[in-house]
Every structure is written in structure tokens, then in C-alpha cells.
Amino acid sequence: MRPAPGRGGSRIHRQACAGLLWNKQFYHYSVRDWLRGDQGMPPPPPQRLQGRNCTWTHLFNRDVISMPDKWEYPWFAAWDHGIPRNPSCPLDPAFAKEQLVLMRASGTCIPNDRSRL
């Protein structure tokens, strides 16, 4: 990746690369476990069974992912992850490939295949 031409281009380029690398984070989320609640704790509220992700019981993540928009956490869209992979390839090609494979994995995508990249 080349810095943008002009004044400040190198600084902007460096900050953009740092942002792509900084957004790597461990993400552990199991919808099935979340719906059931924690053992030894009071049961979750009944509204949880009607919530936004109640039908995604197949979703199980325990991976390091690059969260493109921190404000989306803990929700993410698989298509969101394909966009930042292109500029991150020169920085960390193995990680970029792992992210694309992860977002196409059966535990990440909806079973009817509509959310695949």
C-alpha cells in the first residue's frame, strides 16, 4: 500500500493501517448459550427468546476478528468484514484470508445462505 500523495499522506496512511490492525479483537458469542443464560444464575428475561438474534442458534464464534466498526459490537454483518479485507491484505495477508474463510463458515452465516459473502 502506498501513502496518499500530498501533504500529510504518510500520516493518514499510517493511521489507516494502524486502525485496521488495532480493530482485531477476541469475539466469543454463542447465541444458544446466550438464550439459555448462565448456569447458576437467575434465568434470562423471557423477552430474550423473542429478541433480534433468537433464531440464530447456529451462531457460535470464538475467534479473533477484525471489527470494522466498533460501534457495531457485539453485532456484526458478514458482508462488513469483506470490505476491510482488501486493504488489510498487504498488512497481514494470512489474517485477511482467515477472516474471509471465517465469515463463510457454517457457524457464522445463516443456514439459508442469504448472508454469505
N, C-alpha and C positions, 0 to 999 in steps of 0.2 A: 504494500500500500504506500502510495506516495502522498506526502503532505499537500494540502491545497496551496496553490500558488498565492503569492501576495503576502502582505504583512500579517503576521500572526498565524499563518497557515500551519507552521510546525507545531505551535502551541495547541491549536484546535485539533490537529491530527493526533497529537499525543494524548489529549484529554478524551477524545473519542475512543481511542484504543484502550485507555485505562478504564473507561466506562464499560466497554464490552467485557473486559476481564474481571472487573470489580463485581459485576452482577451475577457471578457464579455463586450459587448457594445450595446447601443441602435442603432437599424438599422431601418430607415424609408425610404422605397423606393417603389414608385408606378410607374410602367412603363407607365401606361396610363396617369398619371399626368405629368410625365417627357416628354412624347412625345408632349403633348398639350402645355407645357410651363406654366409659372406663370401668373395669372391674373394681368392685369395692367402693364405688362412688354412687351417689344418687343417680337414678336413671335420667337420661336427657329429656328435655321437654318434648311432648308429642308433636309439636309443630316441626321438629327436625325431620320427621318422617314425610313431611309434605314439602320440604324445602327445595331449593334450587337444584341440588345435586342428588336428590333421593333416588333417582333411577340409575345413577352411575355406580352401582355396587361393584362393577368390574374394575373400577379405577383404584389402582394401588401404585403409588410412587414411593420409592426410597432411593433417590438418585440426586446427584449434583446436576442442577440445571442452570441455564443462564436465563434469568428472569428479565425480559426486555423492559418491562415497565414495573418498577417496584410497587406502584400503587395497585396493581392487579393482584398482588399476593394476598391470599393464597390461591386465587383463581388464575388460571392461565388458559390461553387458547393455543392449541397445537399449531395453528397457522401462524400465530405470532412468533413462534420460535424459528420458523423457516426464514423469515426476513433478516434477522441479525446474523444468521449463519454465514451469509455471503461475505460480509466484511470481516467476520472473525476468522475465516479460513486461513489467511496469511499469518494470523497471530497464533493460532492453535488449531491446525487442521484436524488433528485426531479428535479433539473435543467437539469441533463443529460437526464432524461426521457422526460422532456418538449422539449428539443432540437430535440430528435428523432421524437416526435409527430409533432413538427413544420415543420421539413423537409419533412414530408409525407403529410402535409396539402395541400389542393387543391390550395390555393393561393400561394404556394411556388413551387410546381412541375409543370412540363409541362403537359398539359392535356392528351397527348397520353401515359403517364405513363412511358416513357423511362428513366426519370431521377430519378425515385423513388429509395429509398434505397433497 
